[in-house]
Amino acid sequence: MDAISLSSLSELTGINLYLLVVIAIWSLAWKIAAMWKAAGKKSLAWFILLGVINTVGIFEILYIFVFSEMKLDEKSRKKSKKKKK
């Protein structure tokens, strides 16, 4: 089985080679940021999902700005309930 090079991928998809490189860098940057955040929160399930699912950064951006913040809200509610007691 032959390995697919960027130039052959560019020819197959009809997308400019430079655009493919920019998309790959964009996706990788968001993936690293999201996985870093999931690791910092010790969330193994999210870390694995972020590593496996490739959506050109969309899933990673949602995790960083939506899903990870939802966890913070739940933790802050629990802390405020403990302080009231």
C-alpha positions as CSV (number, residue, x, y, z in Angstrom):
1,M,0.0,0.0,0.0
2,D,1.4,3.4,-1.0
3,A,1.6,6.2,1.5
4,I,-0.4,9.2,0.5
5,S,1.7,12.3,0.1
6,L,0.5,15.9,0.5
7,S,0.8,16.5,-3.2
8,S,-1.2,13.4,-4.1
9,L,-3.8,14.4,-1.5
10,S,-3.9,17.8,-3.0
11,E,-4.5,16.4,-6.4
12,L,-7.2,14.0,-5.2
13,T,-9.2,16.6,-3.3
14,G,-8.5,19.5,-5.7
15,I,-7.5,21.7,-2.8
16,N,-4.3,23.8,-3.1
17,L,-1.3,22.3,-1.3
18,Y,-0.6,25.4,0.7
19,L,-4.2,25.5,1.9
20,L,-3.9,21.8,3.0
21,V,-0.8,22.7,5.0
22,V,-2.6,25.7,6.7
23,I,-5.6,23.5,7.5
24,A,-3.3,20.8,9.0
25,I,-1.5,23.3,11.1
26,W,-4.8,24.9,12.2
27,S,-6.2,21.6,13.2
28,L,-3.1,20.5,15.0
29,A,-2.8,23.7,17.0
30,W,-6.4,23.4,18.3
31,K,-6.0,19.7,18.9
32,I,-2.9,20.3,21.1
33,A,-4.6,23.1,23.0
34,A,-7.8,21.1,23.7
35,M,-5.9,17.9,24.7
36,W,-3.7,20.0,27.0
37,K,-6.7,21.4,28.7
38,A,-8.3,18.0,29.0
39,A,-5.1,16.6,30.5
40,G,-4.9,19.4,32.9
41,K,-8.5,18.7,34.1
42,K,-7.5,15.0,34.3
43,S,-10.4,14.1,32.0
44,L,-9.2,10.9,30.3
45,A,-12.4,10.3,28.3
46,W,-12.2,13.8,26.7
47,F,-8.5,13.4,26.1
48,I,-9.1,10.2,24.2
49,L,-12.0,11.6,22.2
50,L,-10.1,14.7,21.3
51,G,-7.2,12.5,20.1
52,V,-9.3,10.2,18.0
53,I,-11.9,12.6,16.4
54,N,-10.6,14.8,13.7
55,T,-12.9,17.7,12.7
56,V,-10.4,20.4,11.5
57,G,-10.5,22.0,15.0
58,I,-14.3,22.3,15.4
59,F,-14.7,19.7,18.1
60,E,-11.6,21.0,19.8
61,I,-12.9,24.6,19.8
62,L,-16.2,23.4,21.2
63,Y,-14.5,21.5,24.0
64,I,-12.3,24.5,25.0
65,F,-15.0,27.1,25.0
66,V,-18.2,25.1,25.8
67,F,-17.8,21.6,27.3
68,S,-14.8,22.3,29.6
69,E,-16.5,25.5,30.9
70,M,-19.6,23.4,31.8
71,K,-17.5,21.3,34.1
72,L,-16.2,24.5,35.8
73,D,-19.7,25.7,36.4
74,E,-20.7,22.4,38.1
75,K,-17.6,22.5,40.3
76,S,-18.2,26.1,41.3
77,R,-21.8,25.2,42.3
78,K,-20.6,22.4,44.4
79,K,-18.0,24.7,46.1
80,S,-20.6,27.4,46.8
81,K,-23.0,24.8,48.3
82,K,-20.1,23.6,50.6
83,K,-19.4,27.1,51.7
84,K,-23.0,27.8,52.6
85,K,-23.1,24.8,55.0
